[in-house]
Amino acid sequence: KFLQHTCKRNVFLPSRKMLPSTSVHSSVQGNGVLNSRDAARHTAGAKRYKYLRRLFRFRQMDFEFAAWQMLYLFTSPQRVYRNFHYRKQTKDQWARDDPAFLVLLSIWLCVSTIGFGFVLDMGFFETIKLLLWVVFIDCVGVGLLIATLMWFISNKYLVKRQSRDYDVEWGYAFDVHLNAFYPLLVILHFIQLFFINHVILTDTFIGYLVGNTLWLVAVGYYIYVTFLGYSALPFLKNTVILLYPFAPLTLLYGLSLALGWNFTHTLCSFYKYRVK
């Protein structure tokens, strides 16, 4: 009777929910090693496959949340990286597992580049050629290069000595680049379009003052958002060095105004040279 009473009482006991931070440990074996199934699930290859598979399933993407992130990258980028902390606790990865942000960024890039082609009075085929250059070289190619470089530097020199068991995910490094690239894209490829022909390209001091100031804000925002991304990782040290490029950036800005060097004019000339 005692056993029957105990069994009945245990049946109605509510099951305890695992906290997000302890979900990974539930699959750890007695020797402290993940079992084969969970280890395979947490490999970089498995995460990459899952991400690429969702890239072609639009119904599974959370575009509303991605748009929210884009908004807060301008107003409060720290809130965006708090979400990365939550993802680490719940899904055991820092990098995004939803490609919705990348899809929206690609749309922004295509629309703004078409606008750039229109402002520069390019033809249809020239605009398409410029679009391919900007998407696959400026965004994807340069992004892969920067993400790989930052991934190597952060793992090689910025990981704390007592945190050698942790490492920066390459996917997270790429996400940090995308986060920093979006404000730069909006400032230089969208806001700047309204001032190019009538203000910036007028060969006056006001022209290159406005244009170069937009470049200063855009590149400065890229540096700052990149710094926030790596300083959000608790196992990294000395991330303040990522703010050091502000010094040469400010110096270059001052020299450009003194020498009359118009950054936007150089960019437009380069774009036209590309599509010849």
C-alpha positions as CSV (number, residue, x, y, z in Angstrom):
1,K,0.0,0.0,0.0
2,F,2.9,2.3,0.8
3,L,4.4,1.8,-2.6
4,Q,1.1,2.3,-4.4
5,H,0.5,5.5,-2.5
6,T,4.0,6.7,-3.3
7,C,3.7,6.0,-7.0
8,K,0.3,7.7,-7.2
9,R,1.7,10.8,-5.5
10,N,4.7,11.0,-7.9
11,V,2.5,10.7,-10.9
12,F,0.9,14.0,-10.1
13,L,4.1,15.8,-9.2
14,P,4.7,18.7,-11.8
15,S,7.7,18.2,-14.0
16,R,10.5,20.6,-13.4
17,K,11.5,22.7,-16.4
18,M,15.2,23.0,-17.1
19,L,16.6,26.5,-17.0
20,P,18.0,27.8,-20.3
21,S,21.5,27.9,-18.9
22,T,21.4,24.2,-17.9
23,S,19.8,22.7,-20.9
24,V,23.1,21.7,-22.4
25,H,24.2,19.9,-19.3
26,S,21.2,17.6,-19.4
27,S,22.8,15.8,-22.3
28,V,26.2,15.4,-20.6
29,Q,27.2,11.9,-19.8
30,G,28.8,10.8,-16.6
31,N,32.3,11.5,-17.9
32,G,31.4,15.1,-18.8
33,V,31.2,14.5,-22.5
34,L,28.2,15.1,-24.7
35,N,26.7,12.0,-26.2
36,S,27.1,11.4,-29.9
37,R,23.7,12.7,-30.9
38,D,24.0,16.0,-29.0
39,A,27.6,16.5,-30.0
40,A,26.7,16.2,-33.7
41,R,23.8,18.6,-33.2
42,H,26.2,21.3,-31.7
43,T,28.9,21.0,-34.4
44,A,29.6,24.0,-36.6
45,G,28.7,22.0,-39.7
46,A,25.3,21.1,-38.3
47,K,24.5,24.7,-37.3
48,R,25.6,25.9,-40.8
49,Y,23.5,23.3,-42.5
50,K,20.4,24.2,-40.4
51,Y,21.0,27.9,-41.2
52,L,21.3,27.4,-45.0
53,R,18.3,25.1,-45.0
54,R,16.2,27.8,-43.4
55,L,17.4,30.3,-46.0
56,F,15.0,28.9,-48.5
57,R,12.0,28.5,-46.1
58,F,10.6,32.0,-45.8
59,R,7.6,30.9,-43.7
60,Q,10.1,29.8,-41.0
61,M,11.8,33.2,-40.8
62,D,10.9,35.8,-38.2
63,F,11.0,39.0,-40.3
64,E,9.3,41.0,-37.7
65,F,12.0,40.3,-35.2
66,A,14.7,41.0,-37.8
67,A,13.1,44.3,-38.5
68,W,13.1,45.1,-34.8
69,Q,16.8,44.4,-34.7
70,M,17.5,46.7,-37.6
71,L,15.6,49.5,-35.8
72,Y,17.5,49.0,-32.6
73,L,20.9,48.9,-34.3
74,F,20.3,52.6,-34.8
75,T,18.6,53.5,-31.5
76,S,20.0,51.0,-29.0
77,P,22.4,48.4,-30.4
78,Q,23.2,47.1,-26.9
79,R,19.6,45.6,-26.8
80,V,20.4,43.6,-30.0
81,Y,23.4,42.0,-28.3
82,R,21.3,41.2,-25.2
83,N,19.3,38.9,-27.5
84,F,22.4,37.1,-28.5
85,H,23.0,36.4,-24.9
86,Y,19.5,34.9,-24.6
87,R,20.1,32.8,-27.7
88,K,23.3,31.4,-26.2
89,Q,21.4,30.4,-23.1
90,T,18.4,28.8,-24.9
91,K,20.1,27.3,-28.1
92,D,23.7,27.0,-27.0
93,Q,25.0,29.3,-29.8
94,W,25.9,32.9,-30.1
95,A,25.3,33.2,-33.9
96,R,21.9,33.7,-35.5
97,D,20.0,30.6,-36.5
98,D,17.4,32.6,-38.4
99,P,18.6,34.1,-41.8
100,A,15.7,36.6,-41.8
101,F,18.2,39.5,-41.0
102,L,20.4,38.5,-43.9
103,V,17.4,38.4,-46.3
104,L,16.2,41.8,-45.2
105,L,19.7,43.2,-45.4
106,S,20.0,41.8,-49.0
107,I,16.7,43.5,-49.9
108,W,18.0,46.8,-48.5
109,L,21.2,46.4,-50.4
110,C,19.5,45.7,-53.7
111,V,17.0,48.6,-53.4
112,S,19.7,51.2,-52.3
113,T,22.1,50.1,-55.0
114,I,19.4,50.5,-57.7
115,G,18.8,54.0,-56.2
116,F,22.5,54.7,-56.5
117,G,22.4,53.7,-60.1
118,F,19.5,56.0,-60.8
119,V,21.1,58.9,-59.0
120,L,24.3,58.4,-61.0
121,D,22.3,58.2,-64.3
122,M,23.3,54.6,-65.1
123,G,21.6,52.5,-67.6
124,F,19.7,49.2,-66.9
125,F,22.6,46.9,-67.6
126,E,25.1,49.1,-65.8
127,T,22.9,49.2,-62.7
128,I,22.6,45.4,-62.7
129,K,26.3,45.0,-63.0
130,L,26.8,47.5,-60.2
131,L,24.3,45.5,-58.1
132,L,26.2,42.3,-58.6
133,W,29.5,43.9,-57.7
134,V,28.0,45.5,-54.5
135,V,26.2,42.3,-53.3
136,F,28.8,39.7,-54.1
137,I,32.1,41.7,-53.6
138,D,31.4,44.6,-51.3
139,C,28.9,42.8,-49.0
140,V,29.5,39.1,-49.2
141,G,33.2,38.9,-50.2
142,V,34.5,41.7,-47.9
143,G,32.2,40.5,-45.2
144,L,33.6,37.0,-45.3
145,L,37.1,38.5,-45.2
146,I,36.5,40.8,-42.3
147,A,34.6,38.1,-40.3
148,T,37.4,35.6,-40.8
149,L,40.0,38.2,-39.8
150,M,38.1,39.2,-36.6
151,W,37.4,35.6,-35.8
152,F,41.1,34.8,-35.9
153,I,42.2,37.9,-34.0
154,S,39.6,37.5,-31.2
155,N,40.3,33.8,-30.7
156,K,44.1,34.3,-30.9
157,Y,44.6,37.4,-28.8
158,L,41.4,38.4,-27.0
159,V,40.2,35.2,-25.2
160,K,40.9,35.3,-21.5
161,R,43.5,32.9,-20.2
162,Q,41.1,31.2,-17.8
163,S,38.5,30.9,-20.6
164,R,40.5,28.9,-23.1
165,D,37.7,26.4,-23.4
166,Y,35.6,29.0,-25.1
167,D,36.0,30.4,-28.6
168,V,34.3,33.0,-30.8
169,E,32.0,31.3,-33.3
170,W,32.8,32.2,-36.9
171,G,29.0,32.7,-37.5
172,Y,28.9,35.2,-34.7
173,A,31.8,37.1,-36.2
174,F,29.9,37.3,-39.4
175,D,26.7,38.4,-37.6
176,V,28.7,41.2,-35.9
177,H,29.8,42.3,-39.3
178,L,26.3,42.3,-40.7
179,N,25.0,44.3,-37.6
180,A,27.7,46.9,-38.2
181,F,27.3,46.9,-41.9
182,Y,23.6,47.7,-41.9
183,P,23.8,51.3,-40.4
184,L,26.7,52.0,-42.7
185,L,24.6,50.8,-45.7
186,V,21.6,53.0,-44.7
187,I,23.8,56.1,-44.2
188,L,25.9,55.8,-47.3
189,H,23.6,54.0,-49.7
190,F,20.3,55.6,-48.8
191,I,20.4,58.8,-46.8
192,Q,23.4,60.1,-48.8
193,L,21.4,59.7,-52.1
194,F,19.3,62.7,-51.2
195,F,22.3,65.0,-51.1
196,I,24.7,63.6,-53.8
197,N,23.7,65.6,-56.9
198,H,22.6,68.9,-55.3
199,V,25.1,69.2,-52.4
200,I,27.9,66.6,-52.1
201,L,29.1,66.6,-55.7
202,T,29.1,70.4,-56.2
203,D,32.9,70.8,-55.7
204,T,32.4,73.2,-52.8
205,F,33.5,73.1,-49.2
206,I,29.9,72.4,-48.1
207,G,29.8,69.5,-50.5
208,Y,32.7,67.5,-49.2
209,L,31.9,68.6,-45.6
210,V,28.5,67.0,-45.8
211,G,29.7,64.0,-47.7
212,N,32.7,63.3,-45.6
213,T,30.7,63.8,-42.4
214,L,28.3,61.2,-43.5
215,W,31.3,58.9,-44.1
216,L,32.7,59.7,-40.6
217,V,29.3,58.8,-39.0
218,A,28.9,55.6,-41.1
219,V,32.3,54.2,-40.5
220,G,32.3,55.3,-36.9
221,Y,29.0,53.5,-36.4
222,Y,30.6,50.4,-38.0
223,I,33.5,50.5,-35.5
224,Y,31.2,51.1,-32.5
225,V,28.7,48.3,-33.3
226,T,31.6,45.9,-33.9
227,F,33.1,46.8,-30.5
228,L,29.7,46.2,-28.8
229,G,29.5,42.8,-30.5
230,Y,32.8,41.5,-29.2
231,S,32.6,43.2,-25.8
232,A,29.3,41.4,-25.3
233,L,31.2,38.1,-25.1
234,P,32.1,37.5,-21.4
235,F,35.2,35.4,-22.2
236,L,37.0,38.1,-24.2
237,K,39.4,40.7,-22.8
238,N,40.8,44.1,-23.9
239,T,38.0,44.6,-26.5
240,V,38.4,48.3,-26.1
241,I,41.2,48.1,-28.6
242,L,38.5,47.7,-31.2
243,L,37.8,51.4,-30.7
244,Y,41.3,52.5,-31.5
245,P,40.5,52.9,-35.3
246,F,38.5,56.0,-34.2
247,A,41.8,57.9,-33.9
248,P,43.0,57.4,-37.5
249,L,39.5,57.8,-38.8
250,T,39.2,61.2,-37.1
251,L,42.6,62.2,-38.4
252,L,41.7,61.1,-42.0
253,Y,38.5,63.1,-41.7
254,G,40.4,66.3,-40.8
255,L,42.9,65.8,-43.5
256,S,40.2,65.3,-46.1
257,L,38.6,68.6,-45.2
258,A,41.9,70.4,-45.3
259,L,42.9,68.9,-48.7
260,G,39.4,69.1,-50.3
261,W,39.2,65.3,-50.8
262,N,35.6,64.3,-51.4
263,F,35.1,60.6,-50.3
264,T,31.7,60.4,-52.1
265,H,33.1,61.7,-55.3
266,T,35.8,59.0,-55.2
267,L,33.1,56.3,-54.5
268,C,31.0,57.5,-57.4
269,S,34.0,57.5,-59.8
270,F,34.9,54.0,-58.6
271,Y,31.3,52.8,-59.2
272,K,31.3,54.2,-62.7
273,Y,34.7,52.6,-63.5
274,R,33.4,49.2,-62.3
275,V,30.5,49.1,-64.7
276,K,32.4,50.2,-67.8
